[in-house]
């Protein structure tokens, strides 16, 4: 990792933020790829601190990538906040986003800085979260279902029609699951697994967090999601148990990118620096958002699934964020899984 002159970076941060704050005004066109509750909280908090009107749209990671790509010649968006890192990395590789070295980089965890470095500083990590599932304990008791401990357990015939997972074309969560299984099993074995799993899947949702919300409401037994999304339902009082697979699991680095050709570039940089601040990230838990924050000084919610308690794979963000690799995997999923979806 490149060395950073922390003193110089700190002085640069003060200068940059001061210059920005004196000129902050106008509009900011934002796409948010996190849960709508934290999206609204971020928008409202930012507007209270700045004389900038945020025009926010909530879209999943896959949808955002497609929109940014379609509008590349005439961007309608200034900044893309949150959502899984793979499509952010793909957008960076396709030159759809632009380099920005925030003066806040010195306050970030190594994994967030590595995300920035590997993308040529066209994206940065804002939070992290591990993949797993959440299941409705009441349904499991009523139907005498066995609590899953491993990926393999999700193939049990007793779970036929009891599982939901998102579609990886629209959902970064589901793409992370696809890429995770490929890294654990190898591509052919992963697709064999997904074909078997398909028999137990009742619905492929558009949103990555929707499956566990359905499980919380009793509409399905289990949702494959990021664990912090399952925790959010448990904290709300729903009968949800959170699990991580015994074979190991992948994780996301929720990211942030400035769109190339942003019409409100200065305001996008203001948001970028602000969203990396410790106090801003410490308040994400107020919106029942339990990811691990990227700022080293931010408060980690006590409910957050901790990486040290989970068997994590060495997730290859560069390979699976590569446009060609992602395209190939999604095309194979469409032909082998999506075409046979229930």
N, C-alpha and C positions, 0 to 999 in steps of 0.2 A: 504494500500500500504506500502511496506517495506520502512523503512527510509534509506536514503543514506547519507553517509558522503561526502558532496560535495567537501570539500577541498581535501580529500584523492582521490576522483574520479578525480578531476582536475589534481592533481599531477600524478596520474596513466595515465591520458590521455596524458600528456606531455611526460612521459617516454615511453609509448607504441608507440605513433606516431613517436617519435624520433628514437626509435629502429627500427621500421618498415621502416622509410624513409632512413635509412642508408643501408638497405639491399634490398630495392625494385629493383627487376629485374626479367626478365623471362616472363612467359605467365600467362594469366587468361582466363578461359573458362566461359563465362557469358551467361545466358539466361535472356533476358529482356522481360517483359510482359506488358510494357506500349506502347504508340503509337511510331511508328518507328522513328519519328522526335526527340523526347526526348531521345530515346534509342541511336541514333547516336550522339546527343549532349553530353550525359553522357560519352560515349565511347571516343569521341575525346578529351573532356576536361580532362578526367582521364589520357589519354596517354600523353598529353602535360605536365602534372605535375609529371609523374612517368615513370621510365624506364621499363615499363611493357606493353607487347602487349596484347590487349584485343581481344579475339576471340568471337565475339558476334553473337548470334542467337536470332531472335525475334519470340516468340511464345506466344499465349494466355495462361492465367492462367491454364485452364483445360488441354491444351496440354502439358504444362510444367510439371504439376503434373504427368501426365501419363508417360512422358519421364523419369522423375526422378525415378519413381517407377519401370519402366521397366529396368532401368540401375543400380538398387540398388547394385547389386553385383560387378559391375565394372563401377563406376561413370565416365561419360564423362564431367560432369559439375562441376564447383567449386562453383559458386554463382548464385543465382536466385534473380534478382532485379525487384521489382514492381509487379503489378498484385494484384487482390483482396486477402484479408487476409484469406478467408475460405480455399482455397487449400493449402496455406502456413501452416495453423493450422493443416490441415489433414496430410500433410507431416511430421510435427513435431510429431503428435500423433503416426504416423507409424514409427518413428525413422529413417526417410529418411534424416533428416537434423540434424545439431549438435549444441550444446550449444555454444554460444559466447556472453560474456558480454562486450559490447563495452564500452570503456572509455567515449564515447560520450553520454551515457544514461542520464547523469545529465543535458544535454541541451535540452532534448526532452519534448514535451507535455505529459501530463498524459496519454492520450489515446494511445500514441505510446509505453510508458513504460508498460502500462497494457497489451498490446499485447505481449510484451516480457515476462512479468511475467507469463501470463497464458499459454504460450507455453513452459515454462521451459527454457526461453532464447534461444529458437531455431529459433525464428523469431522476427522481430521488425517492428514497424510502420514507414513508410517513408513519407507517405502523406495520406490525407483523402479526400473523396468526396461523396456527396449525390446523390442518385438515383432520376431520374426524366425523362424528355423527351425534345426533341427539335423538333419543327415542322416548316415546310416551310410556311411562311405567305402568299406568292404569291399563292401557291396551295390552301391554305385554303380560300383565297378570291375568286379565280377563280371558285372553286367548292362549294362555299357558305357553308363551313364547320364551325361548331361551335367550338370555342377555348376550348380545354379540361382544366378543373380545377381539376378534381379528377380522381382516378383510374376508377371509374364507367363510366366516360364519354368516355373512350376508347372503350366501348362496343357498342356505338351508331352505328346503321346500316349504317349511312352515311359514316362511316370510313371503310367499307368493302374493303379489299385489299389495304388499305392506310397506314398500319403500318408495321414496321420492328422491330424485336428484335432478339438478338443473341440466339444461342442454348446453354443451360446451361451446356451441357457436355463439350463444348470447351471453353466457355466464363465465366469468373468470374463475369462479369457484369450481365449476364443473370441469373447466379446462385444466385447472390445477390437479383435480382428481385423476383425469385422464393421463396427464403427464407424470403424475406420481406413480400410477400403476405401471406405466411403461418403464419407468426407472427401476421399480422394484422387481418386476417380472420379466422384462423384455417385451418388445412390441407385440409379437404374435401371441404370447401367453396372456398378455394384458387384454387383447381383444377377445381371446377365448373366454377369459373371465367376464368381460363386459357383456358378451353374448349370453352367458349363463345368468348373470345378474339381471339382464333385461327381463327374464321371466318373472322376477320379483318386483320389478319397477312398475308402479301404477301410473306415474306421470313424470315427464321430463319438463320441468318448469322453466320459465324464462329467467327468473331471478335466482341467484345463488342461495339466498337466505330463505326463500319461500318454502322449501321442503320442511325445515324444522318448525316454521310457523304453522304449517299444516299439521305436523305431528303434535305440537303444543295444543292445538284446537281439537285434536282427536280425529282429524280427517285422514290421517295415515299413521302408521305405527312408528316409522323411522325416517329421518331425513339425513342425507349425506351432505355435510356443510362444513364451514369453518367452525371450529369448536367455540369460538367466542360468540357466534350467532346462537348456538345452542345454550350457552351460558346466559345470554340475554333473556331467553324465554324462561329459563329456570328462575332467574332473579325476579321476573314478573310474577312468579307464583305458579307457573304451569308445571304439571308433573313430568318434567323432562330430566332424563339422565344423560350426561355427556360422556362420550367415549372416544378413545384413540386406539387405532388398530395395532395389534401386537407385532405385526410384521414390520412396522415402521410407517411413517407418513410424511407427506410433503407439507410445505407451508407457503404462505404468500408473503410477499413484501408489498403491502399496499403502497402505491406510488403516486407521484404528482408530476405533471408535465405541462410546460408552456407550449402552446400550439404555434408552429412556424407560421409567421405572417399575422400574428395576433394584432388586432386593431387597437387594443388597449394594453399595449405591452408593459408600460410602466405600472399600471394597476395590477397586471398579472404578477409582476415581480413583487409588488407590495403584498399581495395575497400569499405568494410563495414563501416569503420570509416570515410572514405572520403565522402561517400554518405550521411552521417548524419550531415555533417558540414553545418552551416548556409549559408555560401556564395555559396556553391554548390546548395543547395535547392533554394536559392534566384534567381538563374539563370534559373530555370526550366521554368519560364514564357517566356524566350527568345525563347523557342521551342513551344510556344503557349500551354503550359501545365499549367492549372489553378487550380490544386488541392491545398488543404491547406497543407503547409509543416509541417513536424513533429518537426523540430527544432524550439524552442520557439523564437530564435533570427533571424530566417529567415524572409525575406520580404514577406508579403502576397500580391499577385497580386490584384490590385484594382478590376479586373474583376471577381475574384473568388467568387462563390456562398458561402455565409457565413452561417454557421450552425445556427446562432441565428435568421436568416430570414426564416428558413425552419422548418416545423413540422417534427421532427425526432422521429422515434420509438427508444425504448431502445433495439437496435439490439443485439441479443444474439450470439456473435462470437464463444463462446466455444461450444454451442450446435450445431450450423449449420456448424461449422468447424470440427465436429466429423466425422470420416470416415464412421461409420455405418449410421448416419443420412443423410449425403450427398449421400451416395450410394443408400439408400432407396428412397430419393426424386428424384434422377435422374432416377432410374428405373421406378418409377411411372410416371415421365414426359415422358419417352420414350414410355411407354405402352399406356398412356391416351392422350398425346398431340403429341409427335413426330410421332407416328404411324398414326395419323389423320391429319398431317400437309398438308397444301395446296401445 
